[in-house]
Amino acid sequence: MAETKASAERPLSPHLFIYKPMLTMMMSIAHRVTGAALYFGTLLVAWWLIAAASSPKAYAGIGSFMNSFFGRLVLFGYTWALMHHMLGGIRHLIWDTGHGFGPHEREWLAVASLVGSISLTIIIWIVGYLFIGGPR
């Protein structure tokens, strides 16, 4: 049998406690978290569609949940997650073309995706309230 040598002491892999937090790193983490949140938010969309197809009573049940404060908060968070994930995907698409890798460009894209996702979420909710006539 071949003899094995004892493994040499190797440095630990870098992790979140080693790296200095940067905006681009936080946006990358937020992109992953919003992707997971969209999975669960899509379950709410499926619940809504199934309730709409099944009966008026089921539809009224999900409607009362979505009209509650907690339901509105979940919908607002889902809207933000959708916008943030979309803009993060566009940011990655820009990087896939080989652009935006400079230090100022990376920071600008990160700030733009954060500010853009918040702004788009607020705009969508304002337009939604204008079309449905306010809270019901």
C-alpha positions as YAML, in Angstrom:
chain: A
units: angstrom
residues:
- id: 1
  name: MET
  ca: [0.00, 0.00, 0.00]
- id: 2
  name: ALA
  ca: [1.07, 3.52, -0.64]
- id: 3
  name: GLU
  ca: [2.07, 5.60, 2.29]
- id: 4
  name: THR
  ca: [0.12, 8.76, 2.93]
- id: 5
  name: LYS
  ca: [1.71, 11.86, 4.28]
- id: 6
  name: ALA
  ca: [0.04, 14.01, 6.89]
- id: 7
  name: SER
  ca: [-1.69, 16.96, 5.31]
- id: 8
  name: ALA
  ca: [0.07, 20.28, 5.62]
- id: 9
  name: GLU
  ca: [-1.59, 23.05, 7.56]
- id: 10
  name: ARG
  ca: [-3.51, 25.10, 5.06]
- id: 11
  name: PRO
  ca: [-5.13, 28.48, 5.56]
- id: 12
  name: LEU
  ca: [-8.86, 28.60, 6.06]
- id: 13
  name: SER
  ca: [-11.01, 29.65, 3.17]
- id: 14
  name: PRO
  ca: [-12.00, 33.31, 3.28]
- id: 15
  name: HIS
  ca: [-15.52, 33.93, 4.54]
- id: 16
  name: LEU
  ca: [-17.78, 36.81, 5.50]
- id: 17
  name: PHE
  ca: [-15.86, 37.52, 8.70]
- id: 18
  name: ILE
  ca: [-12.56, 37.83, 6.81]
- id: 19
  name: TYR
  ca: [-13.67, 40.07, 3.94]
- id: 20
  name: LYS
  ca: [-14.53, 43.70, 4.52]
- id: 21
  name: PRO
  ca: [-18.21, 44.10, 3.58]
- id: 22
  name: MET
  ca: [-18.60, 46.00, 0.33]
- id: 23
  name: LEU
  ca: [-21.73, 47.22, -1.38]
- id: 24
  name: THR
  ca: [-21.28, 44.89, -4.35]
- id: 25
  name: MET
  ca: [-20.90, 41.93, -1.99]
- id: 26
  name: MET
  ca: [-24.05, 42.90, -0.11]
- id: 27
  name: MET
  ca: [-25.95, 43.31, -3.38]
- id: 28
  name: SER
  ca: [-24.81, 39.84, -4.45]
- id: 29
  name: ILE
  ca: [-26.10, 38.39, -1.19]
- id: 30
  name: ALA
  ca: [-29.34, 40.35, -1.55]
- id: 31
  name: HIS
  ca: [-29.72, 38.99, -5.10]
- id: 32
  name: ARG
  ca: [-29.54, 35.44, -3.76]
- id: 33
  name: VAL
  ca: [-31.94, 36.19, -0.88]
- id: 34
  name: THR
  ca: [-34.48, 37.83, -3.19]
- id: 35
  name: GLY
  ca: [-34.25, 34.82, -5.50]
- id: 36
  name: ALA
  ca: [-35.23, 32.58, -2.59]
- id: 37
  name: ALA
  ca: [-37.96, 35.03, -1.51]
- id: 38
  name: LEU
  ca: [-39.39, 35.00, -5.03]
- id: 39
  name: TYR
  ca: [-39.75, 31.24, -4.79]
- id: 40
  name: PHE
  ca: [-42.00, 31.58, -1.75]
- id: 41
  name: GLY
  ca: [-43.77, 34.62, -3.19]
- id: 42
  name: THR
  ca: [-44.62, 32.61, -6.28]
- id: 43
  name: LEU
  ca: [-46.39, 30.15, -3.99]
- id: 44
  name: LEU
  ca: [-48.64, 33.07, -2.97]
- id: 45
  name: VAL
  ca: [-49.34, 33.81, -6.64]
- id: 46
  name: ALA
  ca: [-50.18, 30.14, -7.18]
- id: 47
  name: TRP
  ca: [-52.45, 30.20, -4.11]
- id: 48
  name: TRP
  ca: [-54.23, 33.27, -5.52]
- id: 49
  name: LEU
  ca: [-54.70, 31.65, -8.95]
- id: 50
  name: ILE
  ca: [-55.95, 28.37, -7.49]
- id: 51
  name: ALA
  ca: [-58.37, 30.25, -5.23]
- id: 52
  name: ALA
  ca: [-59.62, 32.31, -8.18]
- id: 53
  name: ALA
  ca: [-60.23, 29.13, -10.19]
- id: 54
  name: SER
  ca: [-61.86, 27.14, -7.40]
- id: 55
  name: SER
  ca: [-64.64, 29.19, -5.76]
- id: 56
  name: PRO
  ca: [-65.71, 32.70, -4.78]
- id: 57
  name: LYS
  ca: [-65.36, 31.73, -1.10]
- id: 58
  name: ALA
  ca: [-61.73, 30.65, -1.57]
- id: 59
  name: TYR
  ca: [-61.00, 33.81, -3.54]
- id: 60
  name: ALA
  ca: [-62.56, 35.94, -0.81]
- id: 61
  name: GLY
  ca: [-60.37, 34.14, 1.75]
- id: 62
  name: ILE
  ca: [-57.13, 35.02, 0.02]
- id: 63
  name: GLY
  ca: [-58.49, 38.48, -0.72]
- id: 64
  name: SER
  ca: [-59.03, 39.12, 2.99]
- id: 65
  name: PHE
  ca: [-55.50, 37.91, 3.73]
- id: 66
  name: MET
  ca: [-53.96, 40.10, 1.02]
- id: 67
  name: ASN
  ca: [-55.97, 43.13, 2.18]
- id: 68
  name: SER
  ca: [-54.72, 42.77, 5.76]
- id: 69
  name: PHE
  ca: [-51.73, 44.79, 6.96]
- id: 70
  name: PHE
  ca: [-49.54, 41.68, 7.01]
- id: 71
  name: GLY
  ca: [-50.70, 40.66, 3.53]
- id: 72
  name: ARG
  ca: [-49.93, 44.11, 2.12]
- id: 73
  name: LEU
  ca: [-46.52, 44.02, 3.76]
- id: 74
  name: VAL
  ca: [-45.82, 40.62, 2.18]
- id: 75
  name: LEU
  ca: [-46.99, 41.90, -1.22]
- id: 76
  name: PHE
  ca: [-44.82, 45.01, -0.88]
- id: 77
  name: GLY
  ca: [-41.82, 42.85, -0.01]
- id: 78
  name: TYR
  ca: [-42.59, 40.53, -2.92]
- id: 79
  name: THR
  ca: [-42.74, 43.51, -5.28]
- id: 80
  name: TRP
  ca: [-39.41, 44.82, -3.99]
- id: 81
  name: ALA
  ca: [-37.80, 41.37, -4.25]
- id: 82
  name: LEU
  ca: [-39.05, 41.06, -7.83]
- id: 83
  name: MET
  ca: [-37.70, 44.48, -8.82]
- id: 84
  name: HIS
  ca: [-34.39, 43.99, -7.00]
- id: 85
  name: HIS
  ca: [-33.83, 40.56, -8.50]
- id: 86
  name: MET
  ca: [-34.71, 41.86, -11.97]
- id: 87
  name: LEU
  ca: [-32.28, 44.79, -11.73]
- id: 88
  name: GLY
  ca: [-29.61, 42.53, -10.24]
- id: 89
  name: GLY
  ca: [-30.08, 40.22, -13.22]
- id: 90
  name: ILE
  ca: [-29.65, 43.17, -15.57]
- id: 91
  name: ARG
  ca: [-26.48, 44.11, -13.66]
- id: 92
  name: HIS
  ca: [-25.15, 40.59, -14.17]
- id: 93
  name: LEU
  ca: [-26.15, 40.74, -17.83]
- id: 94
  name: ILE
  ca: [-24.06, 43.90, -18.20]
- id: 95
  name: TRP
  ca: [-21.15, 42.12, -16.57]
- id: 96
  name: ASP
  ca: [-21.64, 39.17, -18.94]
- id: 97
  name: THR
  ca: [-20.97, 41.52, -21.85]
- id: 98
  name: GLY
  ca: [-17.59, 42.39, -20.31]
- id: 99
  name: HIS
  ca: [-18.59, 45.89, -19.17]
- id: 100
  name: GLY
  ca: [-18.91, 47.52, -15.76]
- id: 101
  name: PHE
  ca: [-15.93, 45.92, -14.02]
- id: 102
  name: GLY
  ca: [-14.17, 49.15, -13.06]
- id: 103
  name: PRO
  ca: [-14.34, 50.13, -9.38]
- id: 104
  name: HIS
  ca: [-16.59, 53.13, -10.00]
- id: 105
  name: GLU
  ca: [-18.78, 51.25, -12.47]
- id: 106
  name: ARG
  ca: [-19.30, 48.35, -10.05]
- id: 107
  name: GLU
  ca: [-20.31, 50.71, -7.26]
- id: 108
  name: TRP
  ca: [-22.56, 52.71, -9.58]
- id: 109
  name: LEU
  ca: [-24.34, 49.57, -10.81]
- id: 110
  name: ALA
  ca: [-24.84, 48.37, -7.22]
- id: 111
  name: VAL
  ca: [-26.27, 51.71, -6.09]
- id: 112
  name: ALA
  ca: [-28.41, 51.95, -9.23]
- id: 113
  name: SER
  ca: [-29.90, 48.50, -8.64]
- id: 114
  name: LEU
  ca: [-30.70, 49.33, -5.01]
- id: 115
  name: VAL
  ca: [-32.15, 52.78, -5.67]
- id: 116
  name: GLY
  ca: [-33.91, 51.54, -8.80]
- id: 117
  name: SER
  ca: [-35.56, 48.63, -7.01]
- id: 118
  name: ILE
  ca: [-36.85, 50.84, -4.21]
- id: 119
  name: SER
  ca: [-38.04, 53.51, -6.67]
- id: 120
  name: LEU
  ca: [-39.75, 51.03, -8.98]
- id: 121
  name: THR
  ca: [-41.48, 49.36, -6.04]
- id: 122
  name: ILE
  ca: [-42.85, 52.67, -4.79]
- id: 123
  name: ILE
  ca: [-43.93, 53.70, -8.31]
- id: 124
  name: ILE
  ca: [-45.69, 50.37, -8.88]
- id: 125
  name: TRP
  ca: [-47.59, 50.69, -5.60]
- id: 126
  name: ILE
  ca: [-48.55, 54.32, -6.24]
- id: 127
  name: VAL
  ca: [-49.82, 53.46, -9.73]
- id: 128
  name: GLY
  ca: [-51.64, 50.43, -8.30]
- id: 129
  name: TYR
  ca: [-53.36, 52.55, -5.67]
- id: 130
  name: LEU
  ca: [-54.32, 55.14, -8.29]
- id: 131
  name: PHE
  ca: [-55.94, 52.49, -10.49]
- id: 132
  name: ILE
  ca: [-57.81, 50.64, -7.73]
- id: 133
  name: GLY
  ca: [-58.82, 53.82, -5.94]
- id: 134
  name: GLY
  ca: [-56.92, 53.43, -2.69]
- id: 135
  name: PRO
  ca: [-57.14, 50.81, 0.03]
- id: 136
  name: ARG
  ca: [-60.35, 48.83, 0.18]
...
